[in-house]
Amino acid sequence: MKILVVGQGGREDALAWRLSLDYGTEVFTIPGNAGTERWSKNITNATPEIAAEILKPNLVVIGPESPLANGLGDRLRAKGLLVFGPSQKGAMLEASKVFAKNLMLKYGIPTAPAATAKSFDEAVSIAESREFKHDSETPIVIKVDGLAAGKGVTIARSREEIISSLTTIFIKKSFGESGKQVLIEKFLEGTEASILAVFDGKDFVILPSAEDHKQVFDNDQGPNTGGMGAVSPAHAVTDEVISKVKKEILAPLSEALQKENIDYRGVIYVGLMIKDGRPFVVEFNVRFGDPETQAILPRVAGNLSKGLLCAAEGRLEPVHFGISSVASACVMLASKGYPGNYETGFEIKGLTQNCKIENWNKEICGAEPLVFISGAKREGDRIVASGGRVLSVSGKGKTLSEAIKNAYDGVSMITFEGMHYRKDIGRRKR
């Protein structure tokens, strides 16, 4: 089977790795990065459409949200290709927070009460209304409507924070078209977690749960990022919670998509807040999460390549989506200053040319953690940082504690100037 993976981040590196493990699967990545070239062939001189026409892959897997929101899945399907990734209409679940919220409210999917504002004055009026009364203990949430690379959400606990956030969005226009309107939500208390599910247009299969760590600093301090690490399984996702997610969220969502004439063939990431065993939807994403993918895929057994192909064909076969009993943890290494201004170009030390951990002694240390490249490139015989999130280290173990230790053992052997990472991935105070 020939698979073309679209994207160039850590998620695509993990996808290329996992798909390459399936017998008989040949993986190509466009454009890929210094990590994907380990298990796939990078294509850097063509568009996805041209590359797909030349390669004639059995399946195209689209990683990032932007090409999905721009209709790449539709264009490839129009050429007769099988695509794992939603249509442009389906991608609205992530491309528009307002669209997703309205769909949830229409079909009774549990989520936070919210209101939409299209101007600074309207947003301030809503935020300060009695319905959205806020204080240090009960903040409100401000979300830009469109795509914002995980950085368009503010949890505001004071009027000053509200005004600052809305000024950034409406006056400074820092989010461009994505910030033309905002969603103002009541704050949901509880424990965050996420569940991914593969859809084939009618049915769905649930993948392992994960717990992301969004804030840049330990103890969930600082601004939101694209994700500083993840663990799988999530602490708060019990069998009972999974049952409720299936019955109260995924089944109604599947019905809603079909009633709205959205033929959804791809993965849906459900960002959850779990309170007293009850799951509420914080957000939907229309692709594998990043860094959740780096934590989840090491736990997916079976033939994932065939599973995604069957989903794209509209005939899911759950046998291809087994869940391993091992636990997994992923720690993200970022450039100093991320998610704000940061410097790049620094050599990453502790990695081999093949992006493995240098001098790792398996007899002493055990199974080597996986390194997935997010924002790094090859310059001659060096691997250098080229992005805000540079790479992640994923460890496995019989228990989550063991997986976390193995991941951090790998992190301890890697350095680059300005390297920053959270020290509490999977160790939140509860």
Secondary structure as a PSIPRED ss2 file (coil, helix, strand):
# PSIPRED VFORMAT (PSIPRED V4.0)

   1 M C   1.000  0.000  0.000
   2 K E   0.000  0.000  1.000
   3 I E   0.000  0.000  1.000
   4 L E   0.000  0.000  1.000
   5 V E   0.000  0.000  1.000
   6 V E   0.000  0.000  1.000
   7 G E   0.000  0.000  1.000
   8 Q C   1.000  0.000  0.000
   9 G C   1.000  0.000  0.000
  10 G H   0.000  1.000  0.000
  11 R H   0.000  1.000  0.000
  12 E H   0.000  1.000  0.000
  13 D H   0.000  1.000  0.000
  14 A H   0.000  1.000  0.000
  15 L H   0.000  1.000  0.000
  16 A H   0.000  1.000  0.000
  17 W H   0.000  1.000  0.000
  18 R H   0.000  1.000  0.000
  19 L H   0.000  1.000  0.000
  20 S H   0.000  1.000  0.000
  21 L C   1.000  0.000  0.000
  22 D C   1.000  0.000  0.000
  23 Y C   1.000  0.000  0.000
  24 G C   1.000  0.000  0.000
  25 T C   1.000  0.000  0.000
  26 E E   0.000  0.000  1.000
  27 V E   0.000  0.000  1.000
  28 F E   0.000  0.000  1.000
  29 T E   0.000  0.000  1.000
  30 I E   0.000  0.000  1.000
  31 P E   0.000  0.000  1.000
  32 G C   1.000  0.000  0.000
  33 N C   1.000  0.000  0.000
  34 A C   1.000  0.000  0.000
  35 G C   1.000  0.000  0.000
  36 T H   0.000  1.000  0.000
  37 E H   0.000  1.000  0.000
  38 R H   0.000  1.000  0.000
  39 W C   1.000  0.000  0.000
  40 S C   1.000  0.000  0.000
  41 K E   0.000  0.000  1.000
  42 N E   0.000  0.000  1.000
  43 I C   1.000  0.000  0.000
  44 T C   1.000  0.000  0.000
  45 N C   1.000  0.000  0.000
  46 A C   1.000  0.000  0.000
  47 T C   1.000  0.000  0.000
  48 P H   0.000  1.000  0.000
  49 E H   0.000  1.000  0.000
  50 I H   0.000  1.000  0.000
  51 A H   0.000  1.000  0.000
  52 A H   0.000  1.000  0.000
  53 E H   0.000  1.000  0.000
  54 I H   0.000  1.000  0.000
  55 L H   0.000  1.000  0.000
  56 K C   1.000  0.000  0.000
  57 P C   1.000  0.000  0.000
  58 N C   1.000  0.000  0.000
  59 L E   0.000  0.000  1.000
  60 V E   0.000  0.000  1.000
  61 V E   0.000  0.000  1.000
  62 I E   0.000  0.000  1.000
  63 G C   1.000  0.000  0.000
  64 P C   1.000  0.000  0.000
  65 E H   0.000  1.000  0.000
  66 S H   0.000  1.000  0.000
  67 P H   0.000  1.000  0.000
  68 L H   0.000  1.000  0.000
  69 A H   0.000  1.000  0.000
  70 N C   1.000  0.000  0.000
  71 G C   1.000  0.000  0.000
  72 L H   0.000  1.000  0.000
  73 G H   0.000  1.000  0.000
  74 D H   0.000  1.000  0.000
  75 R H   0.000  1.000  0.000
  76 L H   0.000  1.000  0.000
  77 R H   0.000  1.000  0.000
  78 A H   0.000  1.000  0.000
  79 K C   1.000  0.000  0.000
  80 G C   1.000  0.000  0.000
  81 L C   1.000  0.000  0.000
  82 L C   1.000  0.000  0.000
  83 V E   0.000  0.000  1.000
  84 F E   0.000  0.000  1.000
  85 G C   1.000  0.000  0.000
  86 P C   1.000  0.000  0.000
  87 S C   1.000  0.000  0.000
  88 Q C   1.000  0.000  0.000
  89 K C   1.000  0.000  0.000
  90 G C   1.000  0.000  0.000
  91 A C   1.000  0.000  0.000
  92 M H   0.000  1.000  0.000
  93 L H   0.000  1.000  0.000
  94 E H   0.000  1.000  0.000
  95 A H   0.000  1.000  0.000
  96 S C   1.000  0.000  0.000
  97 K H   0.000  1.000  0.000
  98 V H   0.000  1.000  0.000
  99 F H   0.000  1.000  0.000
 100 A H   0.000  1.000  0.000
 101 K H   0.000  1.000  0.000
 102 N H   0.000  1.000  0.000
 103 L H   0.000  1.000  0.000
 104 M H   0.000  1.000  0.000
 105 L H   0.000  1.000  0.000
 106 K H   0.000  1.000  0.000
 107 Y C   1.000  0.000  0.000
 108 G C   1.000  0.000  0.000
 109 I C   1.000  0.000  0.000
 110 P C   1.000  0.000  0.000
 111 T E   0.000  0.000  1.000
 112 A C   1.000  0.000  0.000
 113 P C   1.000  0.000  0.000
 114 A E   0.000  0.000  1.000
 115 A E   0.000  0.000  1.000
 116 T E   0.000  0.000  1.000
 117 A E   0.000  0.000  1.000
 118 K C   1.000  0.000  0.000
 119 S C   1.000  0.000  0.000
 120 F H   0.000  1.000  0.000
 121 D H   0.000  1.000  0.000
 122 E H   0.000  1.000  0.000
 123 A H   0.000  1.000  0.000
 124 V H   0.000  1.000  0.000
 125 S H   0.000  1.000  0.000
 126 I H   0.000  1.000  0.000
 127 A H   0.000  1.000  0.000
 128 E C   1.000  0.000  0.000
 129 S C   1.000  0.000  0.000
 130 R H   0.000  1.000  0.000
 131 E H   0.000  1.000  0.000
 132 F H   0.000  1.000  0.000
 133 K C   1.000  0.000  0.000
 134 H C   1.000  0.000  0.000
 135 D C   1.000  0.000  0.000
 136 S C   1.000  0.000  0.000
 137 E C   1.000  0.000  0.000
 138 T C   1.000  0.000  0.000
 139 P C   1.000  0.000  0.000
 140 I E   0.000  0.000  1.000
 141 V E   0.000  0.000  1.000
 142 I E   0.000  0.000  1.000
 143 K E   0.000  0.000  1.000
 144 V E   0.000  0.000  1.000
 145 D C   1.000  0.000  0.000
 146 G C   1.000  0.000  0.000
 147 L C   1.000  0.000  0.000
 148 A C   1.000  0.000  0.000
 149 A C   1.000  0.000  0.000
 150 G C   1.000  0.000  0.000
 151 K C   1.000  0.000  0.000
 152 G C   1.000  0.000  0.000
 153 V E   0.000  0.000  1.000
 154 T E   0.000  0.000  1.000
 155 I E   0.000  0.000  1.000
 156 A E   0.000  0.000  1.000
 157 R C   1.000  0.000  0.000
 158 S C   1.000  0.000  0.000
 159 R H   0.000  1.000  0.000
 160 E H   0.000  1.000  0.000
 161 E H   0.000  1.000  0.000
 162 I H   0.000  1.000  0.000
 163 I H   0.000  1.000  0.000
 164 S H   0.000  1.000  0.000
 165 S H   0.000  1.000  0.000
 166 L H   0.000  1.000  0.000
 167 T H   0.000  1.000  0.000
 168 T H   0.000  1.000  0.000
 169 I H   0.000  1.000  0.000
 170 F H   0.000  1.000  0.000
 171 I H   0.000  1.000  0.000
 172 K C   1.000  0.000  0.000
 173 K C   1.000  0.000  0.000
 174 S C   1.000  0.000  0.000
 175 F C   1.000  0.000  0.000
 176 G H   0.000  1.000  0.000
 177 E H   0.000  1.000  0.000
 178 S H   0.000  1.000  0.000
 179 G H   0.000  1.000  0.000
 180 K C   1.000  0.000  0.000
 181 Q C   1.000  0.000  0.000
 182 V E   0.000  0.000  1.000
 183 L E   0.000  0.000  1.000
 184 I E   0.000  0.000  1.000
 185 E E   0.000  0.000  1.000
 186 K E   0.000  0.000  1.000
 187 F C   1.000  0.000  0.000
 188 L C   1.000  0.000  0.000
 189 E C   1.000  0.000  0.000
 190 G C   1.000  0.000  0.000
 191 T E   0.000  0.000  1.000
 192 E E   0.000  0.000  1.000
 193 A E   0.000  0.000  1.000
 194 S E   0.000  0.000  1.000
 195 I E   0.000  0.000  1.000
 196 L E   0.000  0.000  1.000
 197 A E   0.000  0.000  1.000
 198 V E   0.000  0.000  1.000
 199 F E   0.000  0.000  1.000
 200 D E   0.000  0.000  1.000
 201 G C   1.000  0.000  0.000
 202 K C   1.000  0.000  0.000
 203 D C   1.000  0.000  0.000
 204 F E   0.000  0.000  1.000
 205 V E   0.000  0.000  1.000
 206 I E   0.000  0.000  1.000
 207 L E   0.000  0.000  1.000
 208 P E   0.000  0.000  1.000
 209 S E   0.000  0.000  1.000
 210 A E   0.000  0.000  1.000
 211 E E   0.000  0.000  1.000
 212 D E   0.000  0.000  1.000
 213 H C   1.000  0.000  0.000
 214 K C   1.000  0.000  0.000
 215 Q E   0.000  0.000  1.000
 216 V E   0.000  0.000  1.000
 217 F E   0.000  0.000  1.000
 218 D H   0.000  1.000  0.000
 219 N H   0.000  1.000  0.000
 220 D H   0.000  1.000  0.000
 221 Q E   0.000  0.000  1.000
 222 G E   0.000  0.000  1.000
 223 P E   0.000  0.000  1.000
 224 N E   0.000  0.000  1.000
 225 T C   1.000  0.000  0.000
 226 G C   1.000  0.000  0.000
 227 G C   1.000  0.000  0.000
 228 M C   1.000  0.000  0.000
 229 G E   0.000  0.000  1.000
 230 A E   0.000  0.000  1.000
 231 V E   0.000  0.000  1.000
 232 S E   0.000  0.000  1.000
 233 P C   1.000  0.000  0.000
 234 A C   1.000  0.000  0.000
 235 H C   1.000  0.000  0.000
 236 A C   1.000  0.000  0.000
 237 V C   1.000  0.000  0.000
 238 T C   1.000  0.000  0.000
 239 D H   0.000  1.000  0.000
 240 E H   0.000  1.000  0.000
 241 V H   0.000  1.000  0.000
 242 I H   0.000  1.000  0.000
 243 S H   0.000  1.000  0.000
 244 K H   0.000  1.000  0.000
 245 V H   0.000  1.000  0.000
 246 K H   0.000  1.000  0.000
 247 K H   0.000  1.000  0.000
 248 E H   0.000  1.000  0.000
 249 I H   0.000  1.000  0.000
 250 L H   0.000  1.000  0.000
 251 A H   0.000  1.000  0.000
 252 P H   0.000  1.000  0.000
 253 L H   0.000  1.000  0.000
 254 S H   0.000  1.000  0.000
 255 E H   0.000  1.000  0.000
 256 A H   0.000  1.000  0.000
 257 L H   0.000  1.000  0.000
 258 Q H   0.000  1.000  0.000
 259 K H   0.000  1.000  0.000
 260 E C   1.000  0.000  0.000
 261 N C   1.000  0.000  0.000
 262 I C   1.000  0.000  0.000
 263 D C   1.000  0.000  0.000
 264 Y C   1.000  0.000  0.000
 265 R E   0.000  0.000  1.000
 266 G E   0.000  0.000  1.000
 267 V E   0.000  0.000  1.000
 268 I E   0.000  0.000  1.000
 269 Y E   0.000  0.000  1.000
 270 V E   0.000  0.000  1.000
 271 G E   0.000  0.000  1.000
 272 L E   0.000  0.000  1.000
 273 M E   0.000  0.000  1.000
 274 I E   0.000  0.000  1.000
 275 K E   0.000  0.000  1.000
 276 D C   1.000  0.000  0.000
 277 G C   1.000  0.000  0.000
 278 R E   0.000  0.000  1.000
 279 P E   0.000  0.000  1.000
 280 F E   0.000  0.000  1.000
 281 V E   0.000  0.000  1.000
 282 V E   0.000  0.000  1.000
 283 E E   0.000  0.000  1.000
 284 F E   0.000  0.000  1.000
 285 N E   0.000  0.000  1.000
 286 V C   1.000  0.000  0.000
 287 R C   1.000  0.000  0.000
 288 F C   1.000  0.000  0.000
 289 G C   1.000  0.000  0.000
 290 D C   1.000  0.000  0.000
 291 P C   1.000  0.000  0.000
 292 E H   0.000  1.000  0.000
 293 T H   0.000  1.000  0.000
 294 Q H   0.000  1.000  0.000
 295 A H   0.000  1.000  0.000
 296 I H   0.000  1.000  0.000
 297 L H   0.000  1.000  0.000
 298 P H   0.000  1.000  0.000
 299 R H   0.000  1.000  0.000
 300 V E   0.000  0.000  1.000
 301 A E   0.000  0.000  1.000
 302 G C   1.000  0.000  0.000
 303 N C   1.000  0.000  0.000
 304 L H   0.000  1.000  0.000
 305 S H   0.000  1.000  0.000
 306 K H   0.000  1.000  0.000
 307 G H   0.000  1.000  0.000
 308 L H   0.000  1.000  0.000
 309 L H   0.000  1.000  0.000
 310 C H   0.000  1.000  0.000
 311 A H   0.000  1.000  0.000
 312 A H   0.000  1.000  0.000
 313 E H   0.000  1.000  0.000
 314 G C   1.000  0.000  0.000
 315 R C   1.000  0.000  0.000
 316 L C   1.000  0.000  0.000
 317 E C   1.000  0.000  0.000
 318 P H   0.000  1.000  0.000
 319 V H   0.000  1.000  0.000
 320 H H   0.000  1.000  0.000
 321 F C   1.000  0.000  0.000
 322 G E   0.000  0.000  1.000
 323 I E   0.000  0.000  1.000
 324 S C   1.000  0.000  0.000
 325 S C   1.000  0.000  0.000
 326 V C   1.000  0.000  0.000
 327 A E   0.000  0.000  1.000
 328 S E   0.000  0.000  1.000
 329 A E   0.000  0.000  1.000
 330 C E   0.000  0.000  1.000
 331 V E   0.000  0.000  1.000
 332 M E   0.000  0.000  1.000
 333 L E   0.000  0.000  1.000
 334 A E   0.000  0.000  1.000
 335 S C   1.000  0.000  0.000
 336 K C   1.000  0.000  0.000
 337 G C   1.000  0.000  0.000
 338 Y C   1.000  0.000  0.000
 339 P C   1.000  0.000  0.000
 340 G C   1.000  0.000  0.000
 341 N C   1.000  0.000  0.000
 342 Y C   1.000  0.000  0.000
 343 E C   1.000  0.000  0.000
 344 T C   1.000  0.000  0.000
 345 G C   1.000  0.000  0.000
 346 F C   1.000  0.000  0.000
 347 E E   0.000  0.000  1.000
 348 I C   1.000  0.000  0.000
 349 K E   0.000  0.000  1.000
 350 G C   1.000  0.000  0.000
 351 L E   0.000  0.000  1.000
 352 T C   1.000  0.000  0.000
 353 Q C   1.000  0.000  0.000
 354 N C   1.000  0.000  0.000
 355 C C   1.000  0.000  0.000
 356 K C   1.000  0.000  0.000
 357 I E   0.000  0.000  1.000
 358 E C   1.000  0.000  0.000
 359 N C   1.000  0.000  0.000
 360 W C   1.000  0.000  0.000
 361 N C   1.000  0.000  0.000
 362 K H   0.000  1.000  0.000
 363 E H   0.000  1.000  0.000
 364 I H   0.000  1.000  0.000
 365 C H   0.000  1.000  0.000
 366 G C   1.000  0.000  0.000
 367 A C   1.000  0.000  0.000
 368 E C   1.000  0.000  0.000
 369 P C   1.000  0.000  0.000
 370 L E   0.000  0.000  1.000
 371 V E   0.000  0.000  1.000
 372 F E   0.000  0.000  1.000
 373 I E   0.000  0.000  1.000
 374 S C   1.000  0.000  0.000
 375 G C   1.000  0.000  0.000
 376 A E   0.000  0.000  1.000
 377 K E   0.000  0.000  1.000
 378 R E   0.000  0.000  1.000
 379 E E   0.000  0.000  1.000
 380 G C   1.000  0.000  0.000
 381 D C   1.000  0.000  0.000
 382 R E   0.000  0.000  1.000
 383 I E   0.000  0.000  1.000
 384 V E   0.000  0.000  1.000
 385 A E   0.000  0.000  1.000
 386 S C   1.000  0.000  0.000
 387 G C   1.000  0.000  0.000
 388 G C   1.000  0.000  0.000
 389 R E   0.000  0.000  1.000
 390 V E   0.000  0.000  1.000
 391 L E   0.000  0.000  1.000
 392 S E   0.000  0.000  1.000
 393 V E   0.000  0.000  1.000
 394 S E   0.000  0.000  1.000
 395 G E   0.000  0.000  1.000
 396 K E   0.000  0.000  1.000
 397 G E   0.000  0.000  1.000
 398 K C   1.000  0.000  0.000
 399 T C   1.000  0.000  0.000
 400 L H   0.000  1.000  0.000
 401 S H   0.000  1.000  0.000
 402 E H   0.000  1.000  0.000
 403 A H   0.000  1.000  0.000
 404 I H   0.000  1.000  0.000
 405 K H   0.000  1.000  0.000
 406 N H   0.000  1.000  0.000
 407 A H   0.000  1.000  0.000
 408 Y H   0.000  1.000  0.000
 409 D H   0.000  1.000  0.000
 410 G H   0.000  1.000  0.000
 411 V H   0.000  1.000  0.000
 412 S C   1.000  0.000  0.000
 413 M C   1.000  0.000  0.000
 414 I C   1.000  0.000  0.000
 415 T E   0.000  0.000  1.000
 416 F C   1.000  0.000  0.000
 417 E C   1.000  0.000  0.000
 418 G C   1.000  0.000  0.000
 419 M C   1.000  0.000  0.000
 420 H E   0.000  0.000  1.000
 421 Y C   1.000  0.000  0.000
 422 R C   1.000  0.000  0.000
 423 K C   1.000  0.000  0.000
 424 D C   1.000  0.000  0.000
 425 I C   1.000  0.000  0.000
 426 G C   1.000  0.000  0.000
 427 R C   1.000  0.000  0.000
 428 R C   1.000  0.000  0.000
 429 K C   1.000  0.000  0.000
 430 R C   1.000  0.000  0.000
